[in-house]
Amino acid sequence: METDNRTSLVRKNIYFSFALKGWAGLVQLFLVPFTLFCLNNYENGIWMTISSILLWIDHLDIGLGNGLRNKLSAQLAHGNIQKARESVSSTFFMLILIILPLALTAIFLINCFDVYSLLNIDRSIIGNLNDILTVSIACVSGTFIFKFI
């Protein structure tokens, strides 16, 4: 009986995952013409460069997310709720302990070095690149920590 419930739950999760991936693909498909409509070619190139860098950073999840998923599923399967809560708390603490200093260091470096030369961007076209990068790093850092919720 429980196997049927688990199988049904797994099927629902698989279907939901496919639907979510399909939706993400559609959003990406419509995002390109929309950004080209809102931005000119030069600004769109900068947007694509910055978003590519941020996506690359976001994919470096340090392995804590996968470790949490593995531990959490085993603990929940055995009904050990207290250990599951401890695992979630420990993972969040470790993520904050790792990401916060890295984010602060990145923001410090962004404001100390000439990112215009690094990314080959014309200062007269984009005047607030340091602010854009600072906010982007802060948002990605927050996402890095809270995406496991």
Secondary structure, DSSP 4 states (H G I P E B T S, - for coil): -HHHHHHHHHHHHHHHHHHHHHHHHHHHHHHHHHHHHHS-HHHHHHHHHHHHHHHHHHT--TTHHHHHHHHHHHHHHTT-HHHHHHHHHHHHHHHHHHHHHHHHHHHHHHHHS-HHHHHT--TTT-S-HHHHHHHHHHHHHHHHHHTT-
